[in-house]
Each structure stands twice: as C-alpha cells, then as structure tokens.
C-alpha cells in the first residue's frame, strides 16, 4: 500500500512539474510571437525536449504503479474467492451462486482497482494543487458579476463541483436499484439457459420469451434513466470547460497576466476542479459498485442461516 501511495504522489508531483512547464513554455511562445527572432530556435527545441524528459519519467512510474495496483487488488479478489468457496456447502443452492463467486468478485475487484486509484489520485492532487491554485489566485483580483473575492478560484472550483455532485446524485438515485434488478433478471435467464443444456424442452419459445422479456424490460428502463442522466452529466462537464475562462474574464481583459500564467491558472484550476468532481465523473462506476455490493451482501446473508441450504448428511 505504501508503494501505491508513494507512486501516486510521485505522479501528482510530475503533473505539478508539467503545469509549471506549460507556464514557462507559453510565456516563451508569447515572447516568440511578439517579434521576429525574439526566441532562438535552439531555446524553443530545448523547451520541447524538456517536456519529453518529464513525460518519460511519468510513463515509467505509471506503468510500475499500475502493475502493483493490479497485484494488490487481485489479492482482495483471492481473499473473497477463498472465503466463498470455503462456504460452498451453504451457498451452492442459491440461484446464481457460481456467478456471484466468479463474476461479481472479479468485477468488484476490477472496479475497486479503478475507483480506488482514482480516489487516491484525486485526494493527492488536491493536496498538491490546492496550494498552487491558492498562490495563483493572487493574479485574479475580481470575479465577473461579483467583484473582488480573495482567492476566488478556490471557491469557484468548490462551488461548481459541489453543485455538480448534488445534481448527479439527484438525477441518478434510481440507477443503483435498476442495476441490481438487472443482474437479478440476467441471472434468472442464464440459469434457465443452463437448464436447457440438459433439458432442451425448457428452451421452448414461451419460456425463453418470458425470461428474456424481463431482461429486455429492465434494460429499456435502465436505458431511459441513463439517457436523462447522461444529458445532465455531459452538459455539466462541457459547461465546466468554460468555467475557469469565465472566472478569469476580468483578469484576461485587463491584461493582468501573461499567456503562460493564464495556462498555469487554467490547468491548476482544472486539476482541482476535476478532483472535487470525483463523484460526478465516477457516478456510473459507483452505481455499478453499489449494485455488486448489494448482491454480495444478499449472497453472504445466507451464511447467517446455515441450516437453510445445507443438505442432510447420510
């Protein structure tokens, strides 16, 4: 775990270095565009080469970090698998027991790998970029329609992210239950198909149509709710692209910052805003995780009643 945290923190520090690089590079570009030959070609190429040096380190760290995370999370799946298989006599009679052990543990581990890594990166990014954005906010003396606000960009990022999180939670509150129901009907349909391998008569059109009809109904309901959820989500994220530029409007119009400083501010703002928006960006994944968690909890609840599914001995 210490290796994962250290590696993620190093990645964040590389992002900080890249943010500084963009500030220096765009100032160089602005200087080059101000007059012919104001910047020597060698200086320009040297600046580009320095980016590849930073990016090369980032790639190596990212690959090694991904390797360690996958191994660490797979141990989690191994522990769940060993626990469930050790309780097989109590669990085997449950509908979809094999799917719970094989598929749900696999998906749970995979989601936790991605979601956990993203959460850790978001927290460490906030730790690194909040002080940077706080310092860069000194260049922003006022907000449009509001006026002077000290360290205004921090508050803009927090308010916009909190607004998006609340809206996503409101419009997406039905999705976890629908995802859970979706797996229930899928499991029933899959079980009927398995029975049909040994008893072909079970796969007569009325039977297949009945089970698949439930699958279709639930999917269509899920598609409908995801449709308006995606409308809200993508509208919010696209509007977020312009938020730092709107907040910087008085500063840009007054010429209070250089192009390089503006790029540093925008990139730092985007890093902070994206970290605050972790729940917004991860909501569909969180919905899937909640549905899997609910299935595993229901699955494990059987162990509290061991006598229900135990076969009589002898």
C-alpha positions as CSV (number, residue, x, y, z in Angstrom):
1,X,0.0,0.0,0.0
2,X,2.9,2.3,0.8
3,X,4.3,1.7,-2.7
4,X,0.9,2.6,-4.3
5,X,0.6,5.8,-2.2
6,X,4.2,6.9,-2.9
7,X,3.9,6.1,-6.6
8,X,0.6,8.1,-6.9
9,X,2.1,11.0,-5.1
10,X,5.1,11.0,-7.4
11,X,2.7,11.0,-10.4
12,X,0.9,14.0,-8.9
13,X,4.3,15.8,-8.5
14,X,5.1,15.1,-12.1
15,X,1.7,16.8,-13.0
16,X,2.8,19.8,-11.0
17,X,6.1,19.9,-12.9
18,X,4.2,19.7,-16.2
19,X,1.9,22.5,-15.1
20,X,5.0,24.7,-14.4
21,X,6.4,23.6,-17.8
22,X,3.3,24.9,-19.6
23,X,3.6,28.2,-17.9
24,X,7.2,28.7,-19.0
25,X,6.5,27.3,-22.4
26,X,3.6,29.6,-23.2
27,X,5.5,32.6,-21.9
28,X,8.2,31.6,-24.4
29,X,5.7,31.3,-27.2
30,X,4.2,34.7,-26.3
31,X,7.7,36.2,-26.4
32,X,8.4,34.4,-29.8
33,X,5.3,35.8,-31.3
34,X,5.9,39.3,-30.1
35,X,8.7,39.9,-32.6
36,X,10.6,38.0,-35.3
37,X,13.6,36.0,-33.9
38,X,12.9,37.1,-30.3
39,X,13.5,33.5,-29.3
40,X,16.3,31.3,-30.7
41,X,15.2,28.1,-32.3
42,X,17.5,26.1,-30.0
43,X,15.8,27.5,-27.0
44,X,12.4,26.6,-28.4
45,X,13.5,23.0,-29.2
46,X,15.2,22.7,-25.8
47,X,11.9,23.6,-24.1
48,X,10.1,20.9,-26.1
49,X,12.8,18.3,-25.2
50,X,12.4,19.1,-21.5
51,X,8.7,18.0,-21.8
52,X,9.7,14.6,-23.1
53,X,12.1,14.2,-20.2
54,X,9.3,14.8,-17.7
55,X,6.8,12.7,-19.6
56,X,9.2,9.8,-19.9
57,X,9.5,9.6,-16.1
58,X,5.7,9.8,-15.8
59,X,5.2,6.8,-18.1
60,X,7.7,4.6,-16.2
61,X,6.1,5.5,-12.9
62,X,2.6,5.0,-14.3
63,X,3.4,1.5,-15.7
64,X,5.0,0.3,-12.5
65,X,2.2,1.8,-10.3
66,X,-0.4,0.0,-12.5
67,X,1.4,-3.3,-12.0
68,X,1.5,-3.0,-8.2
69,X,-2.1,-1.9,-8.0
70,X,-3.4,-4.8,-10.1
71,X,-1.5,-7.3,-7.9
72,X,-2.7,-5.7,-4.7
73,X,-6.3,-5.7,-5.8
74,X,-6.2,-9.2,-7.1
75,X,-5.2,-10.3,-3.6
76,X,-8.5,-8.8,-2.5
77,X,-10.4,-11.0,-5.0
78,X,-8.4,-14.0,-3.9
79,X,-9.5,-13.5,-0.3
80,X,-13.1,-13.2,-1.3
81,X,-12.9,-16.2,-3.6
82,X,-11.3,-18.4,-0.8
83,X,-14.0,-17.3,1.7
84,X,-16.9,-18.0,-0.6
85,X,-15.6,-21.4,-1.8
86,X,-14.9,-22.4,1.8
87,X,-18.6,-21.8,2.5
88,X,-19.8,-23.6,-0.7
89,X,-22.0,-26.2,1.2
90,X,-24.1,-23.3,2.5
91,X,-24.1,-21.2,-0.7
92,X,-24.3,-23.6,-3.6
93,X,-28.1,-23.9,-3.7
94,X,-28.6,-20.1,-4.1
95,X,-29.6,-19.1,-7.6
96,X,-26.6,-17.7,-9.4
97,X,-24.1,-18.8,-6.7
98,X,-21.4,-19.6,-9.2
99,X,-21.9,-16.2,-10.9
100,X,-21.6,-14.4,-7.5
101,X,-18.3,-16.1,-6.8
102,X,-16.7,-15.8,-10.2
103,X,-18.2,-12.7,-11.9
104,X,-19.1,-10.4,-9.0
105,X,-15.8,-10.9,-7.1
106,X,-14.0,-10.2,-10.4
107,X,-16.0,-7.1,-11.2
108,X,-15.9,-5.9,-7.6
109,X,-12.1,-6.2,-7.6
110,X,-11.7,-4.5,-11.0
111,X,-14.0,-1.6,-10.1
112,X,-12.2,-1.1,-6.7
113,X,-8.9,-1.0,-8.7
114,X,-10.0,1.8,-10.9
115,X,-12.2,3.6,-8.4
116,X,-9.7,3.3,-5.5
117,X,-6.8,4.5,-7.7
118,X,-8.8,7.5,-8.9
119,X,-9.9,8.4,-5.4
120,X,-6.4,8.3,-4.1
121,X,-5.1,10.3,-7.1
122,X,-7.9,12.9,-6.6
123,X,-7.0,13.3,-2.9
124,X,-3.3,13.7,-3.5
125,X,-3.9,16.0,-6.5
126,X,-5.9,18.3,-4.2
127,X,-3.1,18.2,-1.7
128,X,-0.6,19.2,-4.3
129,X,-2.6,21.7,-6.5
130,X,-4.7,23.5,-3.9
131,X,-1.7,25.5,-2.6
132,X,-0.7,26.2,-6.2
133,X,-4.1,27.5,-7.2
134,X,-4.2,29.4,-3.9
135,X,-1.0,31.2,-4.9
136,X,-2.0,31.7,-8.5
137,X,-5.3,33.3,-7.3
138,X,-3.4,36.4,-6.4
139,X,-3.4,37.3,-10.1
140,X,-7.2,37.2,-10.1
141,X,-8.4,40.3,-8.5
142,X,-12.2,40.0,-9.2
143,X,-14.9,37.7,-10.5
144,X,-17.4,38.7,-13.2
145,X,-20.7,40.0,-11.8
146,X,-19.5,39.5,-8.2
147,X,-16.4,41.7,-7.9
148,X,-13.3,41.3,-5.7
149,X,-13.0,38.0,-3.9
150,X,-9.8,36.9,-2.2
151,X,-8.5,33.5,-3.6
152,X,-11.7,33.4,-5.7
153,X,-10.7,30.4,-7.9
154,X,-10.7,28.1,-5.0
155,X,-14.2,29.0,-4.1
156,X,-15.4,28.8,-7.7
157,X,-14.0,25.2,-8.0
158,X,-15.6,24.1,-4.8
159,X,-19.0,25.6,-5.5
160,X,-19.1,24.3,-9.1
161,X,-18.0,20.8,-8.1
162,X,-20.5,20.7,-5.1
163,X,-23.3,21.8,-7.4
164,X,-22.5,19.1,-10.0
165,X,-22.2,16.4,-7.3
166,X,-25.6,17.3,-5.8
167,X,-27.3,17.3,-9.3
168,X,-25.7,14.0,-10.3
169,X,-26.8,12.4,-7.0
170,X,-30.4,13.7,-7.6
171,X,-30.8,12.6,-11.1
172,X,-29.0,9.3,-10.7
173,X,-30.5,8.0,-7.4
174,X,-32.6,5.3,-9.2
175,X,-29.7,3.8,-11.1
176,X,-28.2,1.5,-8.3
177,X,-31.5,-0.3,-7.8
178,X,-32.0,-0.7,-11.6
179,X,-28.5,-2.1,-11.9
180,X,-29.2,-4.6,-9.1
181,X,-32.5,-5.7,-10.7
182,X,-30.7,-6.0,-14.0
183,X,-28.4,-8.7,-12.6
184,X,-31.3,-10.5,-10.9
185,X,-33.1,-11.0,-14.2
186,X,-29.9,-11.7,-16.1
187,X,-29.1,-14.5,-13.5
188,X,-32.6,-16.0,-13.9
189,X,-32.3,-16.0,-17.7
190,X,-28.8,-17.5,-17.5
191,X,-29.9,-20.2,-15.2
192,X,-32.8,-21.2,-17.5
193,X,-30.4,-21.4,-20.4
194,X,-28.1,-23.7,-18.3
195,X,-31.1,-26.0,-17.5
196,X,-31.8,-26.0,-21.2
197,X,-28.5,-27.6,-22.0
198,X,-29.7,-30.8,-20.3
199,X,-33.4,-30.4,-20.8
200,X,-34.0,-29.0,-24.4
201,X,-37.8,-28.8,-23.8
202,X,-37.2,-25.9,-21.3
203,X,-36.0,-23.7,-24.1
204,X,-39.4,-23.6,-25.8
205,X,-40.2,-20.1,-27.2
206,X,-42.8,-19.2,-24.5
207,X,-40.3,-20.0,-21.7
208,X,-37.3,-18.2,-23.3
209,X,-39.5,-15.2,-24.3
210,X,-40.7,-14.9,-20.7
211,X,-37.3,-14.8,-19.1
212,X,-35.7,-12.7,-21.8
213,X,-38.7,-10.3,-21.8
214,X,-37.8,-9.5,-18.2
215,X,-34.3,-8.8,-19.2
216,X,-35.4,-6.5,-22.1
217,X,-37.9,-4.6,-19.9
218,X,-35.3,-3.9,-17.2
219,X,-32.7,-2.9,-19.8
220,X,-35.1,-0.5,-21.5
221,X,-36.0,1.1,-18.2
222,X,-32.2,1.4,-17.4
223,X,-31.5,2.9,-20.8
224,X,-34.2,5.5,-20.2
225,X,-32.9,6.6,-16.9
226,X,-29.3,6.7,-18.2
227,X,-30.5,8.9,-21.1
228,X,-31.5,11.8,-19.0
229,X,-28.7,11.2,-16.5
230,X,-26.1,11.4,-19.4
231,X,-27.8,14.6,-20.7
232,X,-27.2,16.3,-17.3
233,X,-23.8,14.8,-16.8
234,X,-22.3,15.8,-20.2
235,X,-24.0,19.2,-20.1
236,X,-22.4,19.8,-16.8
237,X,-18.9,18.6,-17.8
238,X,-19.0,20.6,-21.1
239,X,-20.1,23.8,-19.2
240,X,-17.2,23.1,-16.8
241,X,-14.6,23.6,-19.6
242,X,-15.5,27.3,-19.8
243,X,-15.8,27.9,-16.0
244,X,-12.1,29.0,-15.5
245,X,-12.2,31.2,-18.5
246,X,-15.4,32.9,-17.3
247,X,-13.8,33.4,-13.9
248,X,-10.7,34.8,-15.5
249,X,-12.6,37.2,-17.8
250,X,-11.9,40.5,-15.9
251,X,-8.2,39.4,-15.4
252,X,-7.7,38.5,-19.1
253,X,-9.5,41.5,-20.5
254,X,-7.4,43.8,-18.3
255,X,-4.2,42.1,-19.4
256,X,-3.1,41.4,-15.8
257,X,-1.5,38.1,-16.7
258,X,0.7,36.6,-19.4
259,X,-0.3,33.7,-21.6
260,X,1.9,31.4,-19.6
261,X,0.4,32.4,-16.2
262,X,-3.1,32.0,-17.6
263,X,-2.3,28.5,-18.8
264,X,-0.9,27.7,-15.3
265,X,-4.0,29.0,-13.7
266,X,-6.4,27.1,-16.0
267,X,-4.5,23.8,-15.7
268,X,-4.3,24.1,-11.9
269,X,-8.0,25.0,-11.7
270,X,-8.9,22.0,-13.9
271,X,-6.8,19.7,-11.7
272,X,-8.5,21.0,-8.5
273,X,-12.0,21.1,-10.1
274,X,-11.6,17.5,-11.5
275,X,-10.5,16.2,-8.1
276,X,-13.5,17.8,-6.4
277,X,-15.7,16.3,-9.2
278,X,-14.6,12.7,-8.4
279,X,-18.1,11.7,-7.5
280,X,-19.6,13.3,-10.6
281,X,-17.1,11.7,-13.0
282,X,-17.3,8.3,-11.3
283,X,-21.0,8.1,-10.6
284,X,-21.8,5.4,-13.2
285,X,-19.0,3.3,-11.9
286,X,-20.1,3.9,-8.3
287,X,-23.6,2.8,-9.3
288,X,-22.3,-0.5,-10.6
289,X,-20.2,-0.9,-7.5
290,X,-23.2,-0.4,-5.3
291,X,-25.3,-2.9,-7.2
292,X,-22.5,-5.5,-6.9
293,X,-22.1,-4.8,-3.2
294,X,-25.8,-5.3,-2.7
295,X,-25.7,-8.6,-4.5
296,X,-22.7,-9.8,-2.4
297,X,-24.3,-8.7,0.8
298,X,-27.5,-10.6,-0.1
299,X,-25.4,-13.5,-1.0
300,X,-23.5,-13.5,2.3
301,X,-26.7,-13.1,4.3
302,X,-27.4,-16.7,3.7
303,X,-24.4,-17.6,5.9
304,X,-26.4,-16.3,8.8
305,X,-28.9,-19.1,8.2
306,X,-26.6,-22.0,7.5
307,X,-29.3,-24.6,8.0
308,X,-31.4,-23.4,5.1
309,X,-29.2,-24.6,2.3
310,X,-27.3,-27.5,4.0
311,X,-28.0,-30.9,2.6
312,X,-28.9,-33.6,5.1
313,X,-26.0,-35.9,5.8
314,X,-26.1,-39.7,5.2
